[in-house]
Amino acid sequence: MISPSQQVTSTAPFTYLKLASSTVCTSSAAPALCSSAPAGFVALPTTGTLVVDTSAVTGNSQIFVQYDESVGGWLGVTCNSLPGSRGARYVITARTAATSFTISTTSNPSGNPACLSYFI
């Protein structure tokens, strides 16, 4: 185990596995209907909260969410590109195993939804 104050160095290159999913959700609905998809693109509405319905989530899942203006075409929406959406934090505020998780933001999008990608 390495403590936070220690550093790891290496003379050999690191190899990372590609994280991939064969099932990817694209949903601009609220709630986002993502079946069993462990990854996807969703549109956070101007209310600032979005439930993502997916049975892929577990009680101890790590859920990663990232703002992504480039996925509007897949979602059929114009993604919000205002500085408030670009600088906002997107936080997982709830989860129900085998059912859903909830994304909230520190800055509600104005006008158009904030386009996000997620990976469980």
C-alpha positions in Angstrom: 0.0 0.0 0.0 1.2 3.5 -0.8 0.4 6.4 1.5 -0.7 9.7 0.0 2.6 11.3 0.9 4.7 8.7 -1.1 5.4 8.8 -4.8 5.6 6.0 -7.3 8.1 6.2 -10.1 8.8 3.8 -13.0 11.3 3.6 -15.8 8.9 1.3 -17.8 5.8 2.6 -19.5 2.4 1.9 -17.9 -0.3 0.0 -19.9 -3.9 0.8 -19.3 -6.8 -1.4 -20.3 -9.4 0.3 -22.5 -12.7 0.7 -20.7 -15.4 -0.3 -23.1 -19.1 -1.2 -23.1 -21.1 -2.9 -25.8 -24.3 -1.3 -24.5 -24.4 2.5 -24.6 -27.4 4.6 -23.8 -28.5 7.7 -25.6 -31.4 9.5 -23.8 -32.5 13.1 -23.8 -35.6 12.1 -21.7 -36.1 12.8 -18.1 -35.8 10.4 -16.5 -33.2 9.0 -18.8 -34.3 5.5 -19.9 -31.1 3.5 -20.2 -32.3 -0.1 -19.6 -29.2 -2.0 -18.5 -26.6 0.2 -20.1 -23.4 0.7 -18.0 -22.4 3.7 -20.1 -24.1 6.4 -22.0 -25.0 10.0 -23.0 -27.7 11.9 -21.2 -29.2 15.4 -21.2 -29.4 17.1 -17.8 -32.5 19.4 -17.9 -32.7 23.0 -16.8 -34.0 21.8 -13.4 -30.5 20.6 -12.6 -31.4 17.1 -11.6 -31.7 13.9 -13.7 -32.5 10.3 -12.8 -30.8 7.8 -15.0 -32.7 4.5 -15.0 -30.3 1.6 -15.5 -30.1 -1.8 -13.9 -26.3 -1.7 -14.3 -25.9 0.4 -11.1 -25.1 -1.4 -7.8 -24.9 -0.2 -4.2 -21.1 0.1 -4.5 -20.7 1.1 -8.2 -18.3 3.8 -9.1 -20.2 6.2 -11.3 -18.2 8.7 -13.4 -20.0 11.6 -15.1 -18.4 14.1 -17.5 -19.7 17.2 -19.2 -19.6 16.7 -23.0 -20.8 19.2 -25.5 -20.0 16.9 -28.5 -22.9 14.4 -27.9 -25.8 16.7 -28.8 -26.2 15.0 -32.2 -26.6 11.6 -30.6 -29.1 13.0 -28.1 -31.0 15.1 -30.7 -30.5 18.3 -28.7 -28.4 21.4 -28.7 -26.1 21.1 -25.8 -25.7 24.0 -23.4 -22.3 25.7 -24.0 -22.6 28.5 -21.5 -19.7 29.0 -19.0 -22.0 28.0 -16.2 -22.5 24.5 -17.6 -18.8 24.2 -18.6 -17.7 25.1 -15.1 -20.4 23.3 -13.1 -19.8 20.2 -11.0 -21.9 17.2 -11.7 -22.5 15.0 -8.6 -24.1 11.6 -8.0 -26.6 12.4 -5.3 -28.6 9.2 -5.0 -28.5 5.6 -6.2 -30.8 2.6 -6.0 -29.2 -0.8 -6.8 -30.4 -2.4 -10.0 -32.6 0.6 -10.7 -31.2 4.1 -11.1 -28.8 6.8 -10.0 -29.4 10.6 -9.8 -27.1 13.3 -11.2 -27.3 16.9 -9.8 -25.4 20.0 -10.6 -24.0 23.0 -8.8 -25.2 25.3 -11.6 -28.5 24.6 -13.4 -28.2 24.8 -17.2 -30.0 27.8 -18.7 -31.9 27.4 -22.0 -30.5 24.1 -23.3 -29.7 20.9 -21.4 -26.2 20.1 -20.2 -25.0 17.1 -22.2 -23.2 14.5 -20.1 -21.5 11.1 -20.5 -21.5 8.5 -17.8 -19.7 5.3 -17.1 -20.4 2.8 -14.3 
